[in-house]
Amino acid sequence: MKMGAAGCSGALVKMQGARPSGPGTIVYFASDDCAVEEKRVLKFGGKIQRSKTDIGAYGFIVLAVDTEGNVFGIHSMK
């Protein structure tokens, strides 16, 4: 989140009894270029479920899986 700009903050937390999940809601993180973060996911032990994909007028997305099995998205306009 950038102070004074549109958007919302958030956090990723580990909770006792919670299990990683793929199906369901996917949280997307904003990026200048999701291809950059795609490389970082791999560098830090995550996996790519869907490489950078063009979604037309809405930009691009990457779907990734973290080291605990949680699916998350990365969005960028370029």
Contacts in CASP RR format, 6 or more apart in sequence:
PFRMAT RR
TARGET T0000
AUTHOR 0000-0000-0000
METHOD contacts of the structure
MODEL  1
MKMGAAGCSGALVKMQGARPSGPGTIVYFASDDCAVEEKRVLKFGGKIQR
SKTDIGAYGFIVLAVDTEGNVFGIHSMK
1 7 0 8 1.000
1 8 0 8 1.000
1 9 0 8 1.000
1 10 0 8 1.000
12 70 0 8 1.000
14 68 0 8 1.000
20 66 0 8 1.000
20 68 0 8 1.000
20 69 0 8 1.000
20 70 0 8 1.000
21 69 0 8 1.000
21 70 0 8 1.000
21 71 0 8 1.000
22 65 0 8 1.000
22 69 0 8 1.000
22 70 0 8 1.000
22 71 0 8 1.000
26 63 0 8 1.000
26 71 0 8 1.000
26 72 0 8 1.000
26 73 0 8 1.000
27 72 0 8 1.000
27 73 0 8 1.000
28 61 0 8 1.000
28 72 0 8 1.000
28 73 0 8 1.000
28 74 0 8 1.000
28 75 0 8 1.000
29 37 0 8 1.000
29 72 0 8 1.000
29 73 0 8 1.000
29 74 0 8 1.000
29 75 0 8 1.000
30 75 0 8 1.000
30 76 0 8 1.000
31 37 0 8 1.000
31 74 0 8 1.000
31 75 0 8 1.000
31 76 0 8 1.000
32 76 0 8 1.000
32 78 0 8 1.000
33 76 0 8 1.000
33 78 0 8 1.000
34 52 0 8 1.000
34 60 0 8 1.000
34 61 0 8 1.000
34 62 0 8 1.000
34 74 0 8 1.000
34 75 0 8 1.000
34 76 0 8 1.000
35 52 0 8 1.000
35 60 0 8 1.000
35 62 0 8 1.000
35 76 0 8 1.000
37 62 0 8 1.000
37 64 0 8 1.000
37 74 0 8 1.000
38 48 0 8 1.000
38 51 0 8 1.000
38 52 0 8 1.000
38 62 0 8 1.000
38 64 0 8 1.000
38 74 0 8 1.000
41 47 0 8 1.000
41 48 0 8 1.000
41 62 0 8 1.000
41 64 0 8 1.000
41 66 0 8 1.000
42 48 0 8 1.000
44 67 0 8 1.000
45 67 0 8 1.000
46 64 0 8 1.000
46 65 0 8 1.000
46 66 0 8 1.000
46 67 0 8 1.000
47 64 0 8 1.000
47 65 0 8 1.000
48 62 0 8 1.000
48 63 0 8 1.000
48 64 0 8 1.000
48 65 0 8 1.000
49 63 0 8 1.000
49 64 0 8 1.000
49 65 0 8 1.000
49 71 0 8 1.000
50 61 0 8 1.000
50 62 0 8 1.000
50 63 0 8 1.000
51 62 0 8 1.000
52 60 0 8 1.000
52 61 0 8 1.000
52 62 0 8 1.000
53 60 0 8 1.000
53 61 0 8 1.000
53 62 0 8 1.000
54 60 0 8 1.000
55 61 0 8 1.000
59 75 0 8 1.000
59 76 0 8 1.000
59 77 0 8 1.000
59 78 0 8 1.000
60 75 0 8 1.000
60 76 0 8 1.000
60 77 0 8 1.000
60 78 0 8 1.000
61 73 0 8 1.000
61 74 0 8 1.000
61 75 0 8 1.000
62 73 0 8 1.000
62 74 0 8 1.000
63 71 0 8 1.000
63 72 0 8 1.000
63 73 0 8 1.000
64 71 0 8 1.000
64 72 0 8 1.000
64 73 0 8 1.000
64 74 0 8 1.000
65 71 0 8 1.000
65 72 0 8 1.000
66 72 0 8 1.000
END
